[in-house]
Amino acid sequence: MHVPDATLNFDVRWQIRDGLRGADIGFCPKMELCAGKQDILQDAKFTEAIPQAEALHTLMLRFYKSARINWVSLEEALELAPAQQKPIHAISISGPLFDESC
């Protein structure tokens, strides 16, 4: 995972007092997920592992709700809609959905 390469790539919100909230957006060149002591895994013996691609996909589903959407082409949607008795929601996107700062 990485911070999106954009002018503004994060937003933050906080509660000031009852009913009043603050918000701001900005640029962060690097973001890391860290937990606990760095040397805690020195003597660890792992019995299982998952491929990096699977780990990335799992994290994407956890952090980005848009990754949970089953995106299909228009042609596939036209075939699936009648079979599943569901409407078609067409979306035109000019940027990444992972940039949740907007």
For each residue, the residues with C-beta under 8 A, 3 or more apart:
1: 33 56 59 60 63
2: 5 31
3: 9 10 28 29 30 31
4: 9 96 98 99 101
5: 2 9
6: 9 27 99 101
7: 27
8: 11 25 26 27 101 102
9: 3 4 5 6 26 27 28 99 101
10: 3 25 26 27 28 31 101
11: 8 23 24 25 26 100 101 102
12: 23 24 25 26
13: 21 22 23
14: 21 22 23
15: 20 21 22
16: 20 21 22
17: 20
18:
19:
20: 15 16 17
21: 13 14 15 16
22: 13 14 15 16
23: 11 12 13 14
24: 11 12
25: 8 10 11 12 101
26: 8 9 10 11 12
27: 6 7 8 9 10
28: 3 9 10 31
29: 3
30: 3
31: 2 3 10 28
32:
33: 1
34: 38
35:
36: 40
37: 40
38: 34
39: 42
40: 36 37 44
41: 44
42: 39
43:
44: 40 41
45:
46: 49
47:
48:
49: 46
50: 54 55 58
51: 54 55
52: 55 56
53: 56 57
54: 50 51 57 58
55: 50 51 52 58 59
56: 1 52 53 59 60
57: 53 54 60 61 67
58: 50 54 55 61 62
59: 1 55 56 62 63
60: 1 56 57 63 64 67 98
61: 57 58 64 67 68
62: 58 59
63: 1 59 60
64: 60 61 67 97 98 100
65: 68
66: 69 97 98
67: 57 60 61 64 97 98
68: 61 65
69: 66
70:
71:
72: 76 77 80
73: 76 77
74: 77 78 90
75: 78 79
76: 72 73 79 80
77: 72 73 74 80 81 88 90
78: 74 75 81 88
79: 75 76 82 83
80: 72 76 77 83 84 86
81: 77 78 84 85 86 87 88
82: 79 85
83: 79 80
84: 80 81
85: 81 82
86: 80 81
87: 81
88: 77 78 81
89:
90: 74 77
91:
92:
93: 97
94:
95: 99
96: 4 99
97: 64 66 67 93 100
98: 4 60 64 66 67
99: 4 6 9 95 96 102
100: 11 64 97
101: 4 6 8 9 10 11 25
102: 8 11 99
